[in-house]
């Protein structure tokens, strides 16, 4: 049995922040799309597109 006293985190802090901001951006876009009168499927597509764009954006600007 290996006893690792100092385990490494699964995700780095930078990765966790980028993913969190991407999820929040995607949820915001999806909710706003549905509230504006779009179908739920359209909200899901907007959510996915905004998530992908946000990941690229935040990956670029966060050093």
C-alpha positions as CSV (number, residue, x, y, z in Angstrom):
1,X,0.0,0.0,0.0
2,X,1.3,3.4,-1.0
3,X,0.9,6.1,1.6
4,X,1.2,9.5,-0.2
5,X,1.3,12.2,2.5
6,X,1.2,15.1,-0.1
7,X,-1.2,14.2,-2.8
8,X,-1.4,16.3,-5.9
9,X,-4.7,18.0,-6.8
10,X,-6.8,16.6,-9.6
11,X,-7.1,20.0,-11.3
12,X,-4.9,23.0,-11.0
13,X,-6.4,26.2,-9.6
14,X,-6.1,27.9,-13.1
15,X,-8.0,25.0,-14.7
16,X,-10.7,25.1,-12.0
17,X,-11.2,28.8,-12.5
18,X,-11.4,28.6,-16.3
19,X,-13.9,25.7,-16.1
20,X,-16.0,27.6,-13.5
21,X,-16.1,30.7,-15.6
22,X,-17.0,28.7,-18.6
23,X,-19.9,27.0,-16.9
24,X,-21.2,30.2,-15.5
25,X,-21.1,31.9,-18.9
26,X,-22.8,28.9,-20.5
27,X,-25.6,28.8,-17.9
28,X,-26.1,32.5,-18.3
29,X,-26.4,32.3,-22.0
30,X,-28.7,29.4,-21.9
31,X,-31.0,30.9,-19.3
32,X,-31.2,34.2,-21.1
33,X,-32.0,32.4,-24.4
34,X,-34.9,30.6,-22.8
35,X,-36.2,33.7,-21.0
36,X,-36.1,35.6,-24.3
37,X,-38.6,33.2,-25.7
38,X,-36.4,30.5,-27.3
39,X,-37.0,26.8,-27.0
40,X,-35.2,24.8,-24.3
41,X,-33.3,23.1,-27.1
42,X,-32.1,26.4,-28.3
43,X,-31.1,27.3,-24.8
44,X,-29.0,24.2,-24.6
45,X,-27.3,24.9,-27.9
46,X,-26.6,28.5,-26.8
47,X,-25.3,27.1,-23.5
48,X,-22.9,24.7,-25.2
49,X,-21.6,27.3,-27.7
50,X,-21.1,29.9,-25.0
51,X,-19.3,27.4,-22.8
52,X,-16.9,26.5,-25.6
53,X,-16.2,30.1,-26.5
54,X,-15.7,31.1,-22.9
55,X,-13.2,28.3,-22.4
56,X,-11.1,29.5,-25.3
57,X,-11.4,33.1,-24.2
58,X,-10.5,32.6,-20.5
59,X,-7.7,30.1,-21.4
60,X,-6.2,32.9,-23.6
61,X,-6.5,35.8,-21.1
62,X,-5.7,34.0,-17.8
63,X,-2.0,33.5,-17.4
